[in-house]
């Protein structure tokens, strides 16, 4: 009888925790929505276009040529850092110049709670990515490609992940914020529809940005890469901190590498 009472208390506590998290996310959506409402539309458009252009140039062009490296240094720490900075720095600089007055709505100090949540989200994203991959391979009999960075991973690539992933987060959320901004023009806010449509738009853009990495397997990029990214959008709505989504992305990629190397050993 006592055990049943304790179990019921635990269920009630978990239920209360769930509703508290839902309420917190909804409250954050309102805050984000109202803040974005007063930021000019052209700023979000400029950031999105800039992130998109940098991504396409970075993915589709020979980095040695762009960096004016007469002798290829591919595999060195210098090459890794320079190539990652070439992708992330322009996006980060433009983002700062455009949104420096509203930076706290996007970036805040990382707490231990944010750190734990990011790690949990990374694990959930890993499970979702494997599920989507198996669905493509076994459910749809689709031939998938392996991410080139993981297949040829070397220790110096860790610098690439640390720097480049911030640029990828800026691309994902520049699309999300642009979509969200479009909905703020309504007098009556449609919070659920706004977040849903903006989230799907961001996931679509983020997935297609990986076409060069996955040999232009469109379906794989959309289902295995794009759709699981919705979890990171939920993470941002929970924490209002892009550092949290960055950490989740970093943990996710490191987990993928660890699992891949383990299976190959």
N, C-alpha and C positions, 0 to 999 in steps of 0.2 A: 504493500500500500504506500509506504514511504517512498520507495523507488519510483512508483508511478507518479506520485506528486512532484518529485524532483524532475522527472522527465517532462511533465506537463509544464513546469516552471521554465525549463530550458527551452521548450518549444515556444512558449510565449515570449521569452527573452529574444530568441532569434527572430520571431515575427516582428517584435517591436524594433529590433535593429534594422530589419529589412525596410519597414515603413519609414524609419528615420532617415535611412540612406536615400530612399526615393524622394522624400520631402526635401532633403538637402540638395539633391540633383535638380529638382524642380525650382527651388529657390535660386540656385546658381544660374539656371537657364534664364530666369527673369532678370537677374542682375546683369548677365552677359548681354542679353537682348536689349535692355535699356541703355547699357553703355554703348553698344555698337550703334544704336539708333542715332546718337549724336556725333558719330565719327563720319566724316564725308565719304561718300560712296567711292570717289575716285582713288582714295588711298587703298582701299581693298582691291580695286581693279588693278592698280599699278603693281601692288605686291604679288597678286596672282599671275599677272602676265610676266613679270620679272622672274618669278620662281619657275614658271613654265619654260621660258626661254633658256634660262640657265640649265635647267634639267635636260632639255632636248640637246643643247650644245654639248653638255658634259657627257651625255650617254651616247651620242651619235658621232662624236668627233675624236680624232686621235689626240689624246692629252699631251703626248710628247711634242707634237707640233704646236699646240696651243700654248704650252709653257716654254716654247723655244728651246727645247732640250735637244741639242745636236746629237748627243749620244744617249740612247735609251738607258734610263736608270730604273726601269721597271723592277720592282721587288725591293728597292732600297727604301729606308725610312724617309729620306728626303723626297723621293718621288711620291710616296704614299701621302705624306703631309701636304705637299704642294698641290697634288691633284684634289685632295679632299677640301683644302682651303679654297681652291678655285671654284668648287661647287658651293660651299657653304658661306664663305665670307661675303660675296655680293648680296646674297639673299638676306643675311643677317644685318648687313649695313643698311640696306634699303628698308628693312622692317624697322630698325631702330629709328631711322630718320623720319619715317612715316608715323610711327606709333609711340614715340618716346614719352609723350604726355599721358598716354594710357597704358603704359607698359605693365602696370600691376594687374590689369585684367587678363594679361597673357602669361606673365612670368612672376612667380613669387618665390620666397625662400622655401627650399625643400625641407620638410619635416620628416621625422622618422616614420610617421604614419604614411606620408606620401611614398616614402621609400618602400615600405611593406606592400602598399597597394600596387605600386608599379611592378614589383616582383610577382605578385599574385596575378596581375593582368598579363604579364609576360608568359606565365605558365598556362593561363587560359587561352592566350593567343596561339601558343604552340600546339595545344590540343586541337583548337579550331583549324589551324593550318594543316595539320596532319589529316584531320577528318575530311577537309575539303579536297586535299590531294588524293586521298583514297577514293573519294567519291568520283573524282575525275578519271582515275586510273581504272578502278574496278566497276564503278557504276556506269560510266559513260564510255569506257574503253578508249580513253583519250591519251595520246602520247604526250607526256610532259617532259619539260627540259629541267635540268638542274642548274641552280644559281651558280654562275661561274666563279663568283667571289668565294663561295664555300668550297667548291671542288678544288680550287687552287690556293686554298688558304695557307698563308705563311704568317709567322709571328708578327712581322712588321705591319700586317694588315689591321691589327688592332687599332693603330693610329687612324686608319681610314674610317673604321667604324665609329670611333669616338667623335671625330670631326664631322664626317659626312652625314651621320644620322640626324644631326640638328637641321641640316639643310632639307632632308627628307620630311622632317616634321613641319618645317615652314611651308613646304609645298602642300602637304596634306591639309594643314589648317588654313592656309591662304584660300584654298578652294572652299573650305567649310565656312569661313568667316564671310567670304564674298556671297555665298548662297544665303547665309543668315541675314546679311545686310539687305538683300533684295526683299526679304519678307518684312523688314522693319518699316517699309513704306506704307503698310496697311495701318489704318486707325485702330482696328481691333486685332491684337496679336494672336497669331495661331501658333502657339509654342510647339506643340507636338508635330504638326505638319512642317514647320520651319526647320526644326532639328532633324526630322526624318529625311526630308528632301535634301537639305544641305549636307547631311552625313553621307547619303548615297552618292551625291555629286563628288564629294571629297574622296570617297573610296574608289569611285570610278577613275578619277584623275590619278590617284596614287597607284592604282593597279596598272593602268596603261603606261605610267612612267617607267615601269619595269620591263617593258617590251624588249628593249635591247639586251637586258640581262638574261631573259628567258627565251631567246631566239624567236621573238614575235609570236609566242603562243598566247593569243589574245584571251582565250577562255581561261587558261591557267592564271594569267595575270589578274583577271577580274575576280575569279572565284577563290584562288588560293592566296592571293596577295591583297586584293582590294577589299573584299567583303570582311575578312577578319579585322581590318583596320577600324571597323565601327566600334570595336571594344576600346580602342584608344580615345575615340571621341567621347565615349561614355566616361572614360577616366578623366578627361579634361573637364567634363561637366561636373564631375564629382570634386575635383581638386582646384579647378580654375588655374591650373599651372602647367604650362607646356614643358617645364622641366620634368614633370612626372611622366608625361607621354614619351619624352625623350629617353628617360631611364627605362621605361617599359620596352621601348623599341630596342635599346641597347641590350637589355637582358634577354629579349627574345632572340636576337641574332646570335648572341653568345651561346644560348641554349641550343639553337639549331646547329651551330658549329660543333658543339660538344657531342650532340647526338649523332651527327654525321660522322665525325671522327671515330666515335665509339663503334658505330656499325661497320665502318671500314676496317677497323683493327682486328 
